[in-house]
Amino acid sequence: MPLTASVMIVLKRTLKVKETLNIMANSELENLSMTLWRMVYQTYTRFKNCFDQIVKEQGLTMEQYLVLVNIKYHDAPIRITDVARWVERSTNSVSMIVDRMVKAGLLRRVRDKSDRRTVNVFLTKKAENALKPVNPAVWEFMQRGMSPLSYKDKRTFASLFEMINYKLLEYLNPGADVEGMLKNDSKEHDYLMKQWRKQAWLAIPEAKRRGVEKGKTI
């Protein structure tokens, strides 16, 4: 039975509406993606600014602090290439950071006895002393920064970030075993957390640990 002209008009209008709704939905999705990327960047930038504010009392930057922590909580000997992998920076970039830290008396370079071409890095007493007040302050900052989230929220947050990390690793490492890379990340995290929790100050009541921050809030 042939369709009447009025029915054809209704069908065309319906298709046009659906097409318009699809365009609007796609546009909204694209806008939301851009909003999320902007929020991730803003959050990281503000996190770094807070972090720098905490560690600068000991003359450190966030990058220097991460270098020190990774050297301290990994088994020696440690090379610059190891540090670069842990902090996810280029070897040249980390080498320049280490140069400045050596000049500041925070690190020392020692040539490997078994291979003179290899240079290992070690913390100095000055670095150890700098970490003593900073570590509790950093821990407290991280806990307070995440305090609005419930345990379930944190698990969801971690899962979502893992999905994004997967896509980013795919982009940065075409053809690589991304699943294996994420597993290595997880193992590295678990190891560091195990070492971190050996610190005596974690047994100090929270109220006393907050005294390290000298009343600062975030």
N, C-alpha and C positions, 0 to 999 in steps of 0.2 A: 504494500500500500504506500503510495508516494507521500512524502512529508509535505504538509502545507507550508505556505510561505511564513506564516506566523510562528510555526514550530521551528522552522529553520532559523528564524531571527532569534528565538529564545535560546536555541542551542549555541549559536554563535556568541551571544551575549554571555552565556554560562562559561563557554571556553575562554572568552576574553577575561572574565572575572577570575577564573582559575589561573590563567597565565599571569595576570596582575598580582594575584596573591602569592604565586610562586616567586615572582621577581621581588616582591616585598620581603618575603621570607628569606630569600638568598641575600638580599641587601642587609637585612637585620642580622643575619648570621655573620656576614663579613664585618659589619660594624662591631659586633660583639667580640669577634676574634681580635680586631684591632684594639678594642678596649682592654681585653685581657692582656695582650702583649704590653700595652702601655702600663697597666697595673703591675705586671711582673717587673718591668724595668724600674718603675717608681719605687716599688717595694724593695728591690735590691739596692737601689741608690740610697734610700733612707736607712736601710739596714746597715750599709757600709758606713754612712755618716755617723750613725749611732756607735757602731763598732770602733771607728777611728777615734771618736770622742772618749770611749772607755780606755783604749790602750795608749792614747797619747800621753797620759799621765806618767807612763814609764818610757816615754820617748819613742813609742812604736807606732807603726801604721798597721792596718789590718793585714796587708800583704806580708809584712815582716813577722807579724804575730803568727800567721798561718805557716810560714816557713819554719819558725822556731818550734811550734807545736808538732809539726810533722817530723822534724828531726828528733825532737825529744822522745816522742812516743813510738818511734820505729827503731828496730835493732840496728846498731852500727855494724859495719861502716856504711855511710850514706854518701852518695854522689849527688852532684847537682842535677844530673839527669833523673835521679830518683825523685828529688824534690819537685822538679818540673812536672813530672807525671802526676804526683800526688795533688799538686795545687792547680793542675790543668793549665799550665802556661808553657810558652816556648822555652827551650833550654837557654837561649840567648837572653831572654827577658829575666829569667830567674838568676842567671849568672850575674847580670847587672845589679839585681837586688842584693845578691850575696856579696858582691864587691862593696856596696855601700854598708852592708851590715858588718863586714870585716873591718872596714875603716872606723865604724862606730864601736868596735870592740865587742860585738854581739856574737860573732862567729869566728872560727879560725879554720884555716885550710891546712890539711896534712896530706902529704903524698903517701899513697899506699905502698907499704913495704914490699909487697909481692909484685906490684906493677907500678913503676915510677911514673907511668903516663897517666895513671888514675889519681885524681885528687878527691879526697873525702872532706866533708865539712862536719864540724862539731860545735856544740854550744859552749860559750865561755861562762865563767862564773857570773859575769854581768848579766848575761841572758837568763841564766837560771834565777837570779835574784829578781829580774824584771817579771818573770812569769809567775812568781809566787803570789803577788797581789792581783795580777791581771786575770789569771785563770778563774778564781772564784767570781770575780766581777763579770766575766764573760758568761760563765755558766748561769749566773743569776739573770743576766740580761736576756739570754736565750729563753729561759723558763718564763720570765715575765712577758716577753714579746709574744710568746705562743699561748699565754694564759687564757685569752678569750675563747680558745678552741677546746672543745671536749675531746676525750680520747677518740671517739668515733670520728669527729671532725678531722683530727690529726691523721688518722688512718686513711680517710678519704683524700685528704690533701696530699699525702705521700703517694697514694696510688695515682692520682691525677698527674702529679709531677713526674712520676716514673713513665707515664704514657708520653708526656711531652719530651722527656729526655730521650726516649727511644727514637722519636722522629728526628731530634737534633743530632743524635749519634749517627743515624742513617745518613743524614745530609753531610756530616763532617767526615764520615768514613764509609764511602760507597763500597758495597760488597763485603764489608767486614761482618764478623760475628757479633752483632749488637747484643744478642741475648747473653753471650759470654762476657761482653764488656760490662753489662749491667750486673751480672753475677759477681764479677771481680770488684765492681764498685761496692756491692753489698758486703762482700767479705772484708774489704778494706775498712768500711764503716764499722762493721762489727768488731774488728781488731782494735781500731782506735777507741771505740767506746769501752772495750774491755780494759785497755791501758788507762784511759781517762778515769774510769771508776776506781782505780787503785789509789787515786789521790786522797790523802788524809782529810783535806778540807771538805770533801763531800759528806763527811760524817758530822760536820759542824752544823748545828741547828740553823735553819734558814734565816731567822731573825738576826743571828750574829753574822752570818755571811753577808747580809745586806749592808752591814757596817762598812764593808770594803768599798762600797760605792759612794760612801760619804753622803748618803741621803739623796743621791741623784735619782730622777725618775725618767722614764722614757715615754 
